[in-house]
Amino acid sequence: MAIVTSTEMFKKAYNGGYAIGAFNVNNMEIIQGITEAAIEVKAPLILQVSSGARKYAKHVYLMKLIEAAVEDAEQTAGFDLPICVHLDHGDTFELCKSCIDGGFSSVMIDGSSKSFEDNIALTKQVVEY
């Protein structure tokens, strides 16, 4: 499986002198189009899922679509396509935890609606998890 962490991906990009595209996804057609383009140019990518997209498409469906994209790259192109699965602007610890437990390799906690102190506490909780 070619689902990787953003840390690993960014280290390679930094050392290789290239950028990595990040794309918000919420259905099969978007995931398929983005990953097929990435396969064509042999480029790693970040597939971002917002909390709204996760509610719309459901976590399990999105993960299976991403797993299918990874498998397709291996079968049709003959290589592992590095994909980081990222929660974009998660607003609760529970959401971040659920995404981590469900196979996401990266999460962003967004505590901007909270006080500075509560934002720090929430961020710390996610980082520790």
N, C-alpha and C positions, 0 to 999 in steps of 0.2 A: 504494500500500500504506500502510495507516495504522498500521504498527508503529512506535512512537516510543520514545525514551529516557525513562527516569524523570526525568531532569533537566528535559527540556522539559515533561513532563507536570506535574511538581511546581511549576515556575515559573508555569505557567498557573493551577494550582489555588490557589497562594498569592495571586497577583494577583487571582483571581476570588473568593476567600474560600470555597472549597469543599474537601471531602475527596475522596479517590479510594479506591474499594474495591479490595482485593487478595484474590484467590481462588485457592486451590490447585486445580489441575485434573489429571486423568489419563485422561479418556475423552471421547468425542464428546458424550454426553448432558450432562455437566457443562459443557463448553465452550459447547455450544449454549444451554443454559438461562441461563447467566450472560450471554452476549453478547446474547441476545434481550432480556433484561431491560434491559441497558445501552442497547440500541438504543431500546427503548420510552421510556426517560427521557433519552436523549441524553447519557449519562454515560460519560466515559473510564474505563478500568479497567486493572488489572494482573492478568495471568494468571500465576500462580506455578506452577513445576514443581519438585518435589523430585527428588533423585537417585533415590529409590525409584520415583516416578511415571515418571521418564524410562526407567528399566530396564523397568518394567512395560509401558508403552505404546509405547516406542521414540521416540527424538527425531524421526525423520522423520515419523511418524504425527501426533505432537502438533503439529508445525509446520504440516503440511498442514491439520489441523483448524482451527488458528488462522487460517491464510490463507483458508480457506473462510468462517470467521466474518467476516473483514474484507470479503471479496467479497460475502457475503450482505448485510452492512450497506449497502454501496454500491448493490447492486441493488434491495433491497427498501425501504430507508429513504431512499435517495438522498443519503447523506452518508458521509464517512469517520469510522469509529468508532476513536478513538485507543486503541490497545492497547499496553501495555508487556509484553513477554514476559520474565519474571524467573526466574532460577535461585534457588530458595529453599534456603539452607544447603548450598551446595556444599562438599565437604570436601577436595577436591584441586585443585591447579593444573590438572591434565589435564582434569578435569571442567569447570571454568570455561572453559578454553580451547576445549574442544569445543563448549560452548554458545554462546560468543561467535562462533566460526567458523560455527556452524550457524544463526545468525540471532537469537539471544536479544539483546534490547536492554538487559538488565540482569543482573548476577550478584551474588550474595552469597557471599563466601568465609567459611566457618565454621571457624576454626582453634582452636576452644575446647578441643579434645582435646589440643592441643599445649602445650608450654611457652610462656611469654610471648614469649620471644625468637624461637622458631620460628613462632609465630603472626604476629608482626610481619613476619618474613622472607617467609612465605607470602602475607600480605596485600599486601606490597610487590610481590611477583612478579606477582600477579594485576592489581594496579593498573597496573603498568608495561606489561603485555601489552595 
